[in-house]
Structure formats: structure tokens, C-alpha cells
């Protein structure tokens, strides 16, 4: 494929909307039918967690609530929250609700900020997980028989193996590349001609750069769709990736503590935020005071699993900031606004709250800047200081790029309300993503 268009031309090559006949029965449910199913599964999950997880037994008893008190979906608000600290306190297997002999797989977080969080899956859990990833990939436009390049990391991280099983469940062909070895990624994409790629958005940007360095036109590749997740990313990043690679960039959402990838997914025909697979997960939004917020209000996303056997979670606080919205491509299931920040990603700079994705949005709105930047936090006297280190565009003069950094500084001041430093770097000098990208470096 060769084209010089500035917007994706892949729609004709990609079966956009799924045939309704191929959807899961739950995807076709009315809201009333779905909520009846949710209540039945919520009651079962709460009882299962109370009876088999000591932490939940104690939490429920301390809160004065019993599984029999759950008579409606709103009654979930009577239940205590679960936090990552709870999972760390029960390390490694204290949250498992089945005997270890019934556990078929264990995954864990990296543990970079403390003890890792450990999750387990029964055979039934693994089958449901694969089915939900397959549903997510179908919503993305991937169809049986397509070749899918899986560049999520394999191992204890849930991304690689979770995506792998879903690709196979869908009936597509998986290319299990994993992360890293970028030059080899590029060569295999060129040689194997996959229809789709799964990776983080920042790593797809790295792959696009490497394609150009190898003499390949990213827009001429076989890729029709990219299913991207595992880190917050903006619609501006979507537009950049779609322009660079002439494909559909679709958001997949998940987190290890709730299942892994496949908790929700954007539909390629709308690209308006991930639809949440509410037949398996009950979402809520809470405010700073932990009180529930109505649909449409911005707050922290909370999940209760509805079908997990080995590792049920009750009102798990994700730290992801979003809002719940009515369903579109899947009318019975709510969608969420694209995640562009987390409570624990927030930078407080001289009294102003900002997120790295806000900087990304501004950077990608200035054509003479590259998307390769990092943020460095330092001390300036007794005050915190933030510097945006950004690579200059290799095809533009230093003078043009310096002028663009002035524009960036001004827009950050106007749109976010704080002053930052901007430092221009030579092309190729900043780190490149090989998975989840580290954007913020705290040097204070």
C-alpha cells in the first residue's frame, strides 16, 4: 500500500463494524437484561469472596455488611473498597479464593514501587479471559484468519500471554514476537505482512521510527489496525500514529488486578472510548471523598469482578481517572472516556496539577515538534521545577525547532497554568520505548 494522504485510508481494507450476528449474546443485550445478569453474578461473586478470602471476610464483617445484603446493583456501595495495599499485604497468594490445585496460571506486577501484586487464574478464568480479549480484538476490526503481530511483553506481565490467547481464541494467527528487539520487529512486519499489531502506543511510535531508519515507508506496511494499551495515551497520539502508519489505532483497556487486557475496548467504527464488558465487570466512578459519582462525572474508576473464580476483586480502586458514558457501538454496555491520567501520575507543580498526557497533547499539536520528549522534575531553590526535554525535528533547522519550543512553553503556560523549562535535544538522544514508556524522571 502506498499513499500520501494525511488521514488513514484503511477503512475499505478493514471490515469496520462487526456483523451483529458475530457478536456475543451479551453484546446484544438490552440494558435491563444486562443489569439483571450483573446482579445475579454480583451476588455470586460477593458470596464467593466472603466465604473464601479471609481479607474480604474481615473487611465485610468490620463494615457490618453480609452477602445477603446485596439485593440490587446499588447495594455494591455498601461494600468496602479494595486497594493495591490490600493485595500487597496478602502477598503472595492470600487473595486467592480457590485451592492452589485449581490455579492454572499466576501473573504478577513488576513490584517497582513495593511488593508485587500477584493474581491467579483457574481454567475457567483463562477461558473467559481469552474470550474477552477475542471480543476486544473483534471490536477493533480484527477478524478470523488475519495475522496479528503481538509485541506485548510475555512473562509475568499479563499483556503478552493474555493477548496471545485472545488472538488464538478469535481464530486469527498469532506472531508471538514479545517486546524489544525493535530491528527484528520491523523485519518481521516487513516479511510476515501481519494485518494487525498489539503493543503500547509509545512502542508503536518507536517501531515507526525504526521502519524509516531501515528504509521502509511505515504507511506502506501491511498493518491495518493497531490495538494499543498498557499506558495512558491521547487522541492526539492516535492521530499521529494513524498519520505515520496509515492504520486504525484502537484503545484496549485492562489491568492485571482486574484481569489483564480485555476489560474493555474501543470499537473501530466509533473510536470514542473503550466499551466496558459489563457482563464480567461492574464499574463505578468515585470522587475525592470516595462517594459514588453519576455517569458523566469525572473521577476514579472502580471495578468489581463478576465472573472471576481464583481472584475475585470487590470495588478495586484502579487510580485511573475517567467518566462513564452511554454505549454507542454496543448500546447496552457503557463506555468510558479514554484514560489519559492516573491519580498517581499527577504532578503538582507550584500548586498546579498536571498530567504527562496534557504535555503530550500540546506537543503533538505543534507540527514542528517531534513526539519524543521526557519530563524532568528538579529543585530550583525551595521550589519544584519541570523541564521538558524534547528532540528537535531531524528535517528542520535548529532555529525553526527552537522557535517551536518557545511556542510549546507559551501554550503550557496558557493551557495548563504553570511555567516549565524546555530543552531542545538532538534527534535520537532520548530513550525510546520498548514497552511501557517512562515519561517522568523525578530528580528532586
DRENDO-1510 file (C-alpha; in Angstrom, 1 decimal, always signed):
<recs>
REC; n; res; u; v; w
REC; 1; UNK; +0.0; +0.0; +0.0 .
REC; 2; UNK; +1.3; +3.4; -0.9 .
REC; 3; UNK; -0.5; +6.7; -0.2 .
REC; 4; UNK; +0.4; +10.3; +0.7 .
REC; 5; UNK; -3.0; +11.0; +2.3 .
REC; 6; UNK; -2.8; +12.6; +5.8 .
REC; 7; UNK; -5.6; +10.5; +7.2 .
REC; 8; UNK; -6.0; +6.7; +7.3 .
REC; 9; UNK; -7.3; +5.1; +4.1 .
REC; 10; UNK; -7.6; +1.6; +5.6 .
REC; 11; UNK; -11.3; +1.6; +6.2 .
REC; 12; UNK; -12.0; -0.1; +2.9 .
REC; 13; UNK; -9.4; -2.8; +3.7 .
REC; 14; UNK; -10.7; -3.3; +7.2 .
REC; 15; UNK; -14.2; -4.7; +7.9 .
REC; 16; UNK; -15.2; -1.8; +10.0 .
REC; 17; UNK; -18.2; -2.7; +12.1 .
REC; 18; UNK; -18.7; -6.3; +13.2 .
REC; 19; UNK; -21.6; -8.2; +11.8 .
REC; 20; UNK; -24.2; -8.3; +14.6 .
REC; 21; UNK; -24.5; -12.0; +14.0 .
REC; 22; UNK; -20.9; -12.5; +15.1 .
REC; 23; UNK; -21.3; -10.6; +18.4 .
REC; 24; UNK; -21.5; -12.4; +21.7 .
REC; 25; UNK; -25.1; -12.7; +23.0 .
REC; 26; UNK; -24.2; -10.4; +25.9 .
REC; 27; UNK; -23.1; -7.7; +23.5 .
REC; 28; UNK; -26.6; -7.7; +22.1 .
REC; 29; UNK; -28.4; -7.4; +25.5 .
REC; 30; UNK; -30.6; -4.5; +26.4 .
REC; 31; UNK; -29.6; -2.5; +29.4 .
REC; 32; UNK; -32.3; -4.2; +31.5 .
REC; 33; UNK; -31.2; -7.7; +30.5 .
REC; 34; UNK; -27.5; -6.8; +31.2 .
REC; 35; UNK; -28.3; -5.4; +34.7 .
REC; 36; UNK; -30.3; -8.5; +35.6 .
REC; 37; UNK; -27.3; -10.6; +34.7 .
REC; 38; UNK; -24.9; -8.3; +36.6 .
REC; 39; UNK; -27.0; -8.6; +39.8 .
REC; 40; UNK; -27.0; -12.4; +39.6 .
REC; 41; UNK; -23.3; -12.5; +39.1 .
REC; 42; UNK; -22.6; -9.8; +41.7 .
REC; 43; UNK; -24.4; -11.8; +44.4 .
REC; 44; UNK; -22.5; -14.9; +43.5 .
REC; 45; UNK; -19.1; -13.1; +43.5 .
REC; 46; UNK; -19.7; -11.3; +46.8 .
REC; 47; UNK; -20.7; -14.6; +48.4 .
REC; 48; UNK; -17.7; -16.4; +46.9 .
REC; 49; UNK; -15.2; -13.7; +48.1 .
REC; 50; UNK; -16.7; -13.6; +51.6 .
REC; 51; UNK; -16.6; -17.3; +52.1 .
REC; 52; UNK; -13.1; -18.0; +50.6 .
REC; 53; UNK; -10.9; -14.9; +51.0 .
REC; 54; UNK; -10.0; -14.1; +54.7 .
REC; 55; UNK; -9.3; -10.4; +53.8 .
REC; 56; UNK; -12.8; -10.0; +52.5 .
REC; 57; UNK; -14.4; -11.9; +55.4 .
REC; 58; UNK; -12.7; -9.4; +57.8 .
REC; 59; UNK; -13.5; -6.3; +55.7 .
REC; 60; UNK; -17.2; -7.2; +55.3 .
REC; 61; UNK; -17.5; -8.0; +59.0 .
REC; 62; UNK; -15.8; -4.8; +60.0 .
REC; 63; UNK; -18.1; -2.9; +57.7 .
REC; 64; UNK; -21.2; -4.7; +59.1 .
REC; 65; UNK; -22.2; -6.0; +55.7 .
REC; 66; UNK; -23.1; -9.5; +54.6 .
REC; 67; UNK; -23.5; -11.0; +51.1 .
REC; 68; UNK; -27.2; -11.4; +51.7 .
REC; 69; UNK; -27.4; -7.6; +51.9 .
REC; 70; UNK; -26.7; -7.3; +48.2 .
REC; 71; UNK; -30.2; -7.1; +46.8 .
REC; 72; UNK; -29.6; -4.5; +44.0 .
REC; 73; UNK; -26.7; -3.2; +42.0 .
REC; 74; UNK; -26.7; -0.1; +44.0 .
REC; 75; UNK; -26.0; -2.2; +47.1 .
REC; 76; UNK; -22.4; -2.7; +45.9 .
REC; 77; UNK; -21.8; +0.7; +47.6 .
REC; 78; UNK; -22.3; -0.9; +51.0 .
REC; 79; UNK; -19.1; -3.0; +50.4 .
REC; 80; UNK; -15.6; -1.8; +51.3 .
REC; 81; UNK; -13.0; -0.8; +48.7 .
REC; 82; UNK; -10.0; -2.9; +47.8 .
REC; 83; UNK; -6.7; -1.2; +47.2 .
REC; 84; UNK; -3.3; -2.2; +45.9 .
REC; 85; UNK; -2.1; -2.1; +49.5 .
REC; 86; UNK; -4.5; -4.9; +50.3 .
REC; 87; UNK; -3.1; -7.0; +47.6 .
REC; 88; UNK; +0.5; -6.3; +48.8 .
REC; 89; UNK; -0.5; -7.1; +52.4 .
REC; 90; UNK; -1.7; -10.6; +51.3 .
REC; 91; UNK; +1.3; -11.3; +49.2 .
REC; 92; UNK; +1.7; -13.8; +47.6 .
REC; 93; UNK; -1.5; -15.9; +47.5 .
REC; 94; UNK; -3.7; -14.6; +50.3 .
REC; 95; UNK; -6.3; -13.2; +47.9 .
REC; 96; UNK; -6.8; -16.5; +46.1 .
REC; 97; UNK; -10.4; -17.8; +46.5 .
REC; 98; UNK; -9.7; -21.4; +45.3 .
REC; 99; UNK; -7.2; -24.1; +46.4 .
REC; 100; UNK; -3.8; -23.8; +44.7 .
REC; 101; UNK; -4.5; -27.1; +43.0 .
REC; 102; UNK; -7.2; -25.3; +41.0 .
REC; 103; UNK; -4.9; -22.4; +39.9 .
REC; 104; UNK; -3.6; -22.9; +36.3 .
REC; 105; UNK; -1.6; -19.6; +35.9 .
REC; 106; UNK; +0.0; -16.9; +38.1 .
REC; 107; UNK; +0.8; -13.4; +36.9 .
REC; 108; UNK; +2.4; -10.6; +38.9 .
REC; 109; UNK; +3.3; -6.9; +38.6 .
REC; 110; UNK; +6.9; -5.6; +38.4 .
REC; 111; UNK; +6.9; -4.6; +42.1 .
REC; 112; UNK; +8.9; -1.4; +41.2 .
REC; 113; UNK; +7.0; +0.6; +43.9 .
REC; 114; UNK; +6.8; -2.1; +46.6 .
REC; 115; UNK; +5.8; -5.7; +46.8 .
REC; 116; UNK; +4.5; -7.1; +43.5 .
REC; 117; UNK; +0.8; -7.7; +43.2 .
REC; 118; UNK; +0.1; -11.4; +42.4 .
REC; 119; UNK; -3.0; -12.6; +40.6 .
REC; 120; UNK; -4.2; -16.2; +39.8 .
REC; 121; UNK; -6.5; -17.8; +37.2 .
REC; 122; UNK; -8.4; -21.0; +37.1 .
REC; 123; UNK; -9.0; -22.9; +33.9 .
REC; 124; UNK; -12.4; -21.2; +33.6 .
REC; 125; UNK; -10.8; -17.8; +34.3 .
REC; 126; UNK; -8.3; -18.3; +31.5 .
REC; 127; UNK; -11.1; -19.3; +29.1 .
REC; 128; UNK; -13.2; -16.3; +29.9 .
REC; 129; UNK; -10.2; -14.0; +29.6 .
REC; 130; UNK; -9.3; -15.4; +26.2 .
REC; 131; UNK; -12.9; -14.9; +25.1 .
REC; 132; UNK; -13.0; -11.3; +26.3 .
REC; 133; UNK; -9.7; -10.5; +24.5 .
REC; 134; UNK; -11.1; -12.1; +21.4 .
REC; 135; UNK; -14.2; -9.9; +21.8 .
REC; 136; UNK; -12.0; -6.9; +22.1 .
REC; 137; UNK; -10.0; -7.7; +19.0 .
REC; 138; UNK; -13.1; -8.3; +17.0 .
REC; 139; UNK; -14.4; -4.9; +18.2 .
REC; 140; UNK; -11.0; -3.4; +16.9 .
REC; 141; UNK; -11.7; -4.8; +13.4 .
REC; 142; UNK; -9.5; -7.9; +13.6 .
REC; 143; UNK; -11.2; -11.0; +12.0 .
REC; 144; UNK; -10.5; -14.7; +12.0 .
REC; 145; UNK; -7.8; -15.6; +9.5 .
REC; 146; UNK; -5.8; -12.4; +10.0 .
REC; 147; UNK; -2.2; -12.4; +11.1 .
REC; 148; UNK; -1.6; -10.5; +14.3 .
REC; 149; UNK; +1.9; -9.3; +15.4 .
REC; 150; UNK; +1.9; -9.4; +19.3 .
REC; 151; UNK; +4.6; -7.1; +20.6 .
REC; 152; UNK; +3.3; -7.0; +24.2 .
REC; 153; UNK; +5.8; -8.5; +26.7 .
REC; 154; UNK; +5.5; -12.1; +27.6 .
REC; 155; UNK; +6.1; -13.4; +31.1 .
REC; 156; UNK; +4.7; -12.3; +34.4 .
REC; 157; UNK; +3.2; -9.2; +32.8 .
REC; 158; UNK; -0.4; -10.1; +31.7 .
REC; 159; UNK; -0.2; -8.3; +28.3 .
REC; 160; UNK; +1.7; -10.8; +26.2 .
REC; 161; UNK; +0.1; -14.1; +27.2 .
REC; 162; UNK; -3.3; -12.5; +27.6 .
REC; 163; UNK; -3.3; -11.1; +24.1 .
REC; 164; UNK; -1.8; -14.3; +22.7 .
REC; 165; UNK; -4.7; -16.5; +24.0 .
REC; 166; UNK; -7.3; -14.0; +22.7 .
REC; 167; UNK; -5.8; -13.9; +19.2 .
REC; 168; UNK; -6.0; -17.7; +19.0 .
REC; 169; UNK; -9.5; -17.8; +20.5 .
REC; 170; UNK; -10.7; -15.4; +17.8 .
REC; 171; UNK; -9.3; -17.7; +15.1 .
REC; 172; UNK; -6.5; -15.3; +14.0 .
REC; 173; UNK; -2.9; -16.2; +13.6 .
REC; 174; UNK; -0.6; -15.0; +16.3 .
REC; 175; UNK; +3.0; -13.9; +15.7 .
REC; 176; UNK; +4.4; -14.1; +19.3 .
REC; 177; UNK; +7.2; -11.5; +19.0 .
REC; 178; UNK; +7.0; -10.0; +22.5 .
REC; 179; UNK; +8.7; -6.7; +23.3 .
REC; 180; UNK; +12.1; -5.3; +22.4 .
REC; 181; UNK; +14.5; -6.2; +19.5 .
REC; 182; UNK; +13.0; -3.4; +17.5 .
REC; 183; UNK; +15.0; -4.0; +14.4 .
REC; 184; UNK; +13.7; -7.6; +14.3 .
REC; 185; UNK; +10.2; -6.4; +14.9 .
REC; 186; UNK; +10.5; -4.2; +11.8 .
REC; 187; UNK; +12.0; -7.0; +9.7 .
REC; 188; UNK; +9.2; -9.5; +10.7 .
REC; 189; UNK; +6.5; -6.9; +10.0 .
REC; 190; UNK; +8.0; -6.4; +6.6 .
REC; 191; UNK; +8.5; -10.2; +5.9 .
REC; 192; UNK; +5.4; -11.7; +7.5 .
REC; 193; UNK; +3.0; -8.9; +6.5 .
REC; 194; UNK; +0.7; -9.0; +9.5 .
REC; 195; UNK; -2.7; -7.4; +9.4 .
REC; 196; UNK; -2.6; -6.0; +12.9 .
REC; 197; UNK; -0.2; -5.2; +15.8 .
REC; 198; UNK; -0.7; -5.2; +19.5 .
REC; 199; UNK; +1.7; -3.1; +21.7 .
REC; 200; UNK; +1.9; +0.1; +23.7 .
REC; 201; UNK; +1.3; +3.3; +21.8 .
REC; 202; UNK; +4.8; +4.6; +22.6 .
REC; 203; UNK; +6.4; +1.5; +21.3 .
REC; 204; UNK; +4.5; +1.7; +18.0 .
REC; 205; UNK; +6.0; +5.1; +17.6 .
REC; 206; UNK; +9.4; +3.6; +18.2 .
REC; 207; UNK; +8.6; +0.9; +15.5 .
REC; 208; UNK; +7.6; +3.6; +13.1 .
REC; 209; UNK; +10.9; +5.4; +13.6 .
REC; 210; UNK; +12.8; +2.2; +13.1 .
REC; 211; UNK; +10.9; +1.4; +9.9 .
REC; 212; UNK; +12.0; +4.7; +8.5 .
REC; 213; UNK; +15.6; +4.2; +9.6 .
REC; 214; UNK; +15.6; +0.8; +7.9 .
REC; 215; UNK; +14.4; +2.4; +4.7 .
REC; 216; UNK; +10.7; +1.2; +4.9 .
REC; 217; UNK; +7.8; +3.6; +4.5 .
REC; 218; UNK; +5.6; +3.0; +7.6 .
REC; 219; UNK; +2.5; +3.9; +5.6 .
REC; 220; UNK; +3.3; +1.2; +3.1 .
REC; 221; UNK; +3.3; -1.7; +5.6 .
REC; 222; UNK; +0.6; -4.4; +5.7 .
REC; 223; UNK; -0.7; -3.2; +9.1 .
REC; 224; UNK; -4.4; -2.2; +9.0 .
REC; 225; UNK; -5.1; -1.9; +12.8 .
REC; 226; UNK; -3.1; -1.3; +16.0 .
REC; 227; UNK; -4.6; -2.4; +19.3 .
REC; 228; UNK; -2.8; -0.2; +21.8 .
REC; 229; UNK; -2.9; -0.1; +25.6 .
REC; 230; UNK; -1.0; -0.6; +28.9 .
REC; 231; UNK; -0.2; +3.2; +29.2 .
REC; 232; UNK; -2.3; +6.4; +29.0 .
REC; 233; UNK; -2.4; +8.0; +25.6 .
REC; 234; UNK; -4.2; +10.8; +23.9 .
REC; 235; UNK; -6.3; +11.2; +20.8 .
REC; 236; UNK; -3.5; +13.4; +19.5 .
REC; 237; UNK; -1.2; +10.4; +19.8 .
REC; 238; UNK; -3.8; +8.4; +17.9 .
REC; 239; UNK; -3.9; +10.9; +15.1 .
REC; 240; UNK; -0.1; +10.9; +15.0 .
REC; 241; UNK; +0.1; +7.1; +14.8 .
REC; 242; UNK; -2.6; +6.9; +12.2 .
REC; 243; UNK; -0.9; +9.5; +10.1 .
REC; 244; UNK; +2.5; +7.9; +10.4 .
REC; 245; UNK; +1.4; +4.3; +9.7 .
REC; 246; UNK; -1.9; +4.7; +7.8 .
REC; 247; UNK; -3.9; +2.3; +10.1 .
REC; 248; UNK; -6.7; +2.4; +12.7 .
REC; 249; UNK; -5.3; +2.9; +16.2 .
REC; 250; UNK; -7.7; +1.5; +18.8 .
REC; 251; UNK; -7.6; +1.6; +22.6 .
REC; 252; UNK; -7.7; -1.7; +24.6 .
REC; 253; UNK; -8.1; -1.3; +28.4 .
REC; 254; UNK; -7.3; -3.6; +31.2 .
REC; 255; UNK; -5.2; -4.0; +34.4 .
REC; 256; UNK; -3.7; -7.1; +36.0 .
REC; 257; UNK; -5.6; -6.8; +39.3 .
REC; 258; UNK; -9.0; -7.0; +37.5 .
REC; 259; UNK; -8.0; -9.5; +34.8 .
REC; 260; UNK; -5.4; -8.1; +32.3 .
REC; 261; UNK; -6.0; -6.7; +28.8 .
REC; 262; UNK; -9.6; -7.1; +27.6 .
REC; 263; UNK; -11.6; -5.4; +30.4 .
REC; 264; UNK; -12.9; -3.0; +27.7 .
REC; 265; UNK; -12.1; -2.0; +24.2 .
REC; 266; UNK; -12.9; +0.7; +21.6 .
REC; 267; UNK; -14.9; -0.2; +18.6 .
REC; 268; UNK; -13.1; +0.6; +15.4 .
REC; 269; UNK; -16.2; +2.2; +13.8 .
REC; 270; UNK; -16.6; +4.8; +16.5 .
REC; 271; UNK; -13.2; +5.1; +18.3 .
REC; 272; UNK; -14.9; +7.0; +21.1 .
REC; 273; UNK; -13.5; +5.4; +24.2 .
REC; 274; UNK; -13.5; +1.7; +25.3 .
REC; 275; UNK; -16.8; +0.0; +25.8 .
REC; 276; UNK; -16.6; -1.9; +29.1 .
REC; 277; UNK; -17.5; -5.6; +29.1 .
REC; 278; UNK; -20.1; -5.1; +31.8 .
REC; 279; UNK; -21.3; -8.7; +31.8 .
REC; 280; UNK; -18.0; -9.5; +33.5 .
REC; 281; UNK; -17.1; -6.3; +35.4 .
REC; 282; UNK; -19.2; -3.8; +37.3 .
REC; 283; UNK; -17.7; -0.3; +37.0 .
REC; 284; UNK; -18.2; +2.7; +39.3 .
REC; 285; UNK; -16.8; +6.3; +39.4 .
REC; 286; UNK; -15.9; +7.8; +42.8 .
REC; 287; UNK; -14.9; +11.3; +43.8 .
REC; 288; UNK; -12.1; +12.5; +46.0 .
REC; 289; UNK; -14.4; +11.9; +49.0 .
REC; 290; UNK; -14.9; +8.3; +47.8 .
REC; 291; UNK; -18.6; +8.9; +47.2 .
REC; 292; UNK; -20.1; +7.5; +44.0 .
REC; 293; UNK; -20.5; +9.9; +41.1 .
REC; 294; UNK; -23.2; +9.8; +38.4 .
REC; 295; UNK; -22.4; +8.8; +34.9 .
REC; 296; UNK; -20.7; +11.6; +33.0 .
REC; 297; UNK; -18.8; +12.9; +36.0 .
REC; 298; UNK; -15.0; +12.7; +36.1 .
REC; 299; UNK; -13.5; +10.6; +38.9 .
REC; 300; UNK; -11.6; +7.5; +39.8 .
REC; 301; UNK; -12.6; +4.2; +38.1 .
REC; 302; UNK; -13.5; +1.3; +40.5 .
REC; 303; UNK; -14.2; -2.3; +39.4 .
REC; 304; UNK; -15.9; -5.3; +40.9 .
REC; 305; UNK; -15.3; -8.5; +39.0 .
REC; 306; UNK; -18.4; -10.6; +38.3 .
REC; 307; UNK; -17.1; -13.9; +37.0 .
REC; 308; UNK; -13.6; -14.4; +38.4 .
REC; 309; UNK; -13.0; -17.6; +40.4 .
REC; 310; UNK; -9.4; -17.6; +41.5 .
REC; 311; UNK; -9.1; -13.9; +42.2 .
REC; 312; UNK; -12.3; -12.0; +42.7 .
REC; 313; UNK; -11.9; -8.3; +43.4 .
REC; 314; UNK; -14.5; -6.2; +45.2 .
REC; 315; UNK; -14.6; -2.4; +44.4 .
REC; 316; UNK; -11.0; -2.3; +43.4 .
REC; 317; UNK; -9.7; +1.3; +43.2 .
REC; 318; UNK; -7.8; +1.5; +39.9 .
REC; 319; UNK; -6.4; +5.1; +40.3 .
REC; 320; UNK; -7.4; +5.7; +36.6 .
REC; 321; UNK; -9.3; +8.9; +36.0 .
REC; 322; UNK; -12.2; +8.8; +33.6 .
REC; 323; UNK; -16.0; +9.1; +33.3 .
REC; 324; UNK; -18.7; +6.6; +32.3 .
REC; 325; UNK; -20.7; +7.4; +29.2 .
REC; 326; UNK; -23.6; +5.8; +27.3 .
REC; 327; UNK; -22.8; +3.0; +24.9 .
REC; 328; UNK; -22.7; +3.7; +21.2 .
REC; 329; UNK; -21.5; +0.8; +19.0 .
REC; 330; UNK; -22.5; -1.6; +21.8 .
REC; 331; UNK; -25.6; +0.3; +23.1 .
REC; 332; UNK; -26.3; -1.9; +26.1 .
REC; 333; UNK; -22.8; -1.5; +27.6 .
REC; 334; UNK; -21.4; +1.7; +28.9 .
REC; 335; UNK; -18.1; +3.1; +27.6 .
REC; 336; UNK; -15.6; +5.2; +29.4 .
REC; 337; UNK; -13.7; +8.3; +28.3 .
REC; 338; UNK; -10.2; +7.4; +27.2 .
REC; 339; UNK; -7.9; +7.2; +30.1 .
REC; 340; UNK; -5.3; +9.9; +29.9 .
REC; 341; UNK; -4.2; +10.1; +33.5 .
REC; 342; UNK; -4.0; +8.3; +36.9 .
REC; 343; UNK; -4.2; +9.7; +40.4 .
REC; 344; UNK; -0.6; +8.6; +41.0 .
REC; 345; UNK; +0.7; +10.1; +37.7 .
REC; 346; UNK; -0.3; +13.6; +38.7 .
REC; 347; UNK; +2.5; +16.1; +39.0 .
REC; 348; UNK; +1.8; +19.0; +41.4 .
REC; 349; UNK; +4.0; +21.9; +40.2 .
REC; 350; UNK; +3.8; +25.1; +42.3 .
REC; 351; UNK; +0.2; +24.4; +43.2 .
REC; 352; UNK; -0.9; +23.4; +39.7 .
REC; 353; UNK; -2.0; +19.8; +39.0 .
REC; 354; UNK; -0.8; +18.4; +35.6 .
REC; 355; UNK; -0.6; +15.1; +33.9 .
REC; 356; UNK; +2.1; +14.0; +31.3 .
REC; 357; UNK; -0.7; +13.4; +28.8 .
REC; 358; UNK; -1.5; +17.1; +28.9 .
REC; 359; UNK; +2.0; +17.9; +27.8 .
REC; 360; UNK; +1.7; +15.2; +25.1 .
REC; 361; UNK; -1.5; +16.7; +23.8 .
REC; 362; UNK; +0.2; +20.2; +23.4 .
REC; 363; UNK; +3.4; +18.8; +21.9 .
REC; 364; UNK; +1.5; +16.8; +19.2 .
REC; 365; UNK; -0.5; +19.9; +18.3 .
REC; 366; UNK; +2.7; +21.7; +17.2 .
REC; 367; UNK; +3.7; +20.3; +13.8 .
REC; 368; UNK; +7.4; +21.4; +14.0 .
REC; 369; UNK; +8.0; +19.3; +17.2 .
REC; 370; UNK; +8.6; +15.6; +17.5 .
REC; 371; UNK; +6.7; +13.4; +19.9 .
REC; 372; UNK; +9.9; +12.3; +21.6 .
REC; 373; UNK; +10.1; +14.0; +24.9 .
REC; 374; UNK; +10.6; +13.3; +28.6 .
REC; 375; UNK; +9.8; +15.3; +31.7 .
REC; 376; UNK; +12.4; +16.0; +34.4 .
REC; 377; UNK; +11.4; +17.2; +37.9 .
REC; 378; UNK; +14.1; +19.1; +39.8 .
REC; 379; UNK; +14.5; +21.5; +42.7 .
REC; 380; UNK; +15.1; +25.2; +42.0 .
REC; 381; UNK; +15.9; +26.6; +45.4 .
REC; 382; UNK; +12.9; +25.6; +47.5 .
REC; 383; UNK; +10.6; +25.3; +44.5 .
REC; 384; UNK; +10.0; +22.4; +42.2 .
REC; 385; UNK; +10.8; +22.9; +38.6 .
REC; 386; UNK; +9.8; +20.9; +35.5 .
REC; 387; UNK; +11.8; +20.7; +32.3 .
REC; 388; UNK; +10.5; +19.3; +29.0 .
REC; 389; UNK; +13.4; +17.7; +27.2 .
REC; 390; UNK; +12.3; +17.2; +23.6 .
REC; 391; UNK; +14.2; +16.1; +20.4 .
REC; 392; UNK; +14.4; +18.5; +17.5 .
REC; 393; UNK; +12.9; +17.5; +14.2 .
REC; 394; UNK; +15.7; +16.0; +12.1 .
REC; 395; UNK; +14.4; +17.6; +8.9 .
REC; 396; UNK; +14.1; +21.1; +10.3 .
REC; 397; UNK; +16.7; +23.7; +11.2 .
REC; 398; UNK; +17.7; +24.3; +14.8 .
REC; 399; UNK; +16.3; +27.8; +14.5 .
REC; 400; UNK; +12.8; +26.5; +13.5 .
REC; 401; UNK; +12.9; +23.9; +16.3 .
REC; 402; UNK; +14.0; +26.5; +18.9 .
REC; 403; UNK; +11.1; +28.7; +17.8 .
REC; 404; UNK; +8.7; +25.8; +18.3 .
REC; 405; UNK; +10.0; +25.2; +21.9 .
REC; 406; UNK; +9.0; +28.8; +22.7 .
REC; 407; UNK; +5.5; +28.2; +21.4 .
REC; 408; UNK; +5.4; +25.0; +23.5 .
REC; 409; UNK; +6.4; +26.9; +26.6 .
REC; 410; UNK; +3.8; +29.6; +26.0 .
REC; 411; UNK; +1.0; +27.1; +25.3 .
REC; 412; UNK; +1.8; +25.1; +28.5 .
REC; 413; UNK; +1.6; +28.4; +30.4 .
REC; 414; UNK; -1.7; +29.3; +28.9 .
REC; 415; UNK; -3.4; +25.9; +28.8 .
REC; 416; UNK; -2.1; +24.3; +32.0 .
REC; 417; UNK; -1.3; +27.4; +34.0 .
REC; 418; UNK; +2.3; +26.8; +35.0 .
REC; 419; UNK; +5.8; +27.7; +33.7 .
REC; 420; UNK; +8.1; +25.0; +32.6 .
REC; 421; UNK; +11.5; +24.9; +31.0 .
REC; 422; UNK; +12.0; +23.5; +27.5 .
REC; 423; UNK; +15.3; +22.0; +26.5 .
REC; 424; UNK; +16.0; +21.0; +22.8 .
REC; 425; UNK; +17.8; +17.7; +22.3 .
REC; 426; UNK; +19.5; +16.2; +19.2 .
REC; 427; UNK; +17.5; +13.6; +17.3 .
REC; 428; UNK; +17.8; +10.1; +18.7 .
REC; 429; UNK; +19.3; +11.1; +22.0 .
REC; 430; UNK; +16.3; +10.5; +24.3 .
REC; 431; UNK; +15.3; +7.0; +25.4 .
REC; 432; UNK; +12.9; +5.0; +23.1 .
REC; 433; UNK; +10.0; +2.9; +24.4 .
REC; 434; UNK; +10.3; -0.9; +24.3 .
REC; 435; UNK; +7.1; -1.4; +26.2 .
REC; 436; UNK; +5.6; +0.9; +28.8 .
REC; 437; UNK; +7.4; +4.2; +28.4 .
REC; 438; UNK; +8.9; +6.1; +31.3 .
REC; 439; UNK; +7.9; +9.7; +30.6 .
REC; 440; UNK; +8.7; +11.3; +34.0 .
REC; 441; UNK; +12.0; +11.4; +35.7 .
REC; 442; UNK; +11.9; +12.7; +39.3 .
REC; 443; UNK; +15.4; +14.1; +40.1 .
REC; 444; UNK; +14.4; +16.0; +43.2 .
</recs>
